[in-house]
Structures are given as structure tokens and as C-alpha cells.
Amino acid sequence: MRLRNKCAIITAAASGMGRAGVEIFAREGARVAAVDINADALAALAADMQRRGVTIETVQADLSDAARARAAIEEATRRLGGVDVLWAHAGSPGPGDVERLDLPAYERAMALNVTSAIVTAGGVVASMRSRGGGSILFTASVSGVVGSIFSPIYSAAKFAVVGLTKSLALKYAKDGIRVNVLCPGLADTPMKSAFTSRSGDPEEARLNEERLIATVPMGRLCRADEVALAALWLASDEASFVTGVALPIDGGYTAR
């Protein structure tokens, strides 16, 4: 088991890639604390894991609130007895229009995508340092590597997360704490429609999805488990000399 005896916190853990991460990390031997804003989805996840014979910790929190984000990480760390792995996965697309910018929506997007990443990472460093090291993972996007015509605010936020990753990788290398970031392409998850249609129009979403898939050399969407498996490797000791990496999981999109 790649994560035997490891304690892992995953944020935005109740659906999509985060949920896949909970399942895969637990399967690989980790004790997992799942953090999410959706209490009902967390309860359903915990019940599903219990049916599989696995007990997880759950913490409900709106991570766009920095104080609550900090408290959630403290609570999860306390319940686990320490932390070896953090996958800070929380994020949202944010507004798409900069000419008529919805400022509150913009501020919430930046709080969730950027501030929560900084706060949650900062909240695990002391525990990881005391345990001789650890692995911090962020989720950015291909939009954190190349610009996005659909999601300029999201792209700005995810470029910030990539920069944060590289900076923290340098800062904490001496402590044995590795810091890396996952950069998925458009994924077949519950959040997909938020990227493909700002208006909520199903036809617009379908057409935009087709256009986006046409730009992917492998010709399909990313699966949630493909991102979680990449996270597993980066979290594990198999990646012991890997830090400061922005890893595309994008079917070749950024290879052009």
C-alpha cells in the first residue's frame, strides 16, 4: 500500500476528483479526513466508505472563509493525530465576464481558489515538520499553465496556485515537505457544466464541451480517478524527489 500509516486531509472531498481521492487514498492505506462545504454529501461519502469497511473523518466547512478554513484544518489534523499529506483541492470557476465583473463573485472565487490554498497549506506545515516531512498537493488546472478564453478569472487564480506551489516547494524543501500541483484538463465531474456554460444553457454547454474536446489530442475528457491516481503518486514516497512540479493531466492539451 502506497500510503500505509499516512494521515491525509483532502478538501472539496465529497464529489468528483476529491471523492475519488478519498476512495483511492483509503484503499492505499491512508487514514483520511474529508473536508467539504456540503454536509449531506460528506455524510453520504462517510456512509459509503463505512459500507466498504473504511472509517473516515469528516469536517464540514466553507473554505472561502479563511478563518473557517484554518479551523477545519486544525480540526482534521487533531482528529487524525497529525498529517502527512494535504490535497488542497477546493476551487470554483468564478465569473467569466471581466467587462461587467461581478465583484462579490470574483472575491469569493479568489478566496476559494487562492486564499484557501494558502491557509490550508500553512495549517499543516507544523505537523508535517514535526513528523519529518510530508506532501502538499494543490489542484490548479491547465488554465493555470495556459490562458483560458472561457474562464479568465479562474485562469488568474490557478496561475497564482502554480506560483504558490513553486515558491512553497523552495521554502519547505529543507523540512522534507514536498509541494506539487495537479493541472487537470476539463474533467467529467459535477463541476463540468460550470465551465462549459456560464448561462446554464444545456445547448451552450454541449457545444462548448465539443469544442474543448476537439482541442485535446487524446479526444476525450479527463476522468476523476485519473487525477486522483496522479495525486496518489505525488503523495506517496515513490515521488520522494519530486517537488515544485505542475503536472498536466490533460490528454496532451498543453503539449501543443
Secondary structure as UniProt FT lines:
FT   TURN            2..5
FT   STRAND          7..11
FT   HELIX           16..27
FT   TURN            28..29
FT   STRAND          31..36
FT   HELIX           39..51
FT   TURN            52..53
FT   STRAND          57..60
FT   TURN            63..64
FT   HELIX           66..80
FT   STRAND          85..88
FT   TURN            99..100
FT   HELIX           103..110
FT   HELIX           111..115
FT   HELIX           116..130
FT   TURN            131..132
FT   STRAND          134..139
FT   HELIX           142..144
FT   HELIX           152..172
FT   HELIX           173..175
FT   STRAND          177..184
FT   TURN            190..191
FT   HELIX           192..196
FT   HELIX           202..214
FT   TURN            217..218
FT   HELIX           224..235
FT   HELIX           237..239
FT   TURN            240..241
FT   STRAND          246..249
FT   TURN            251..252
FT   HELIX           253..255
//
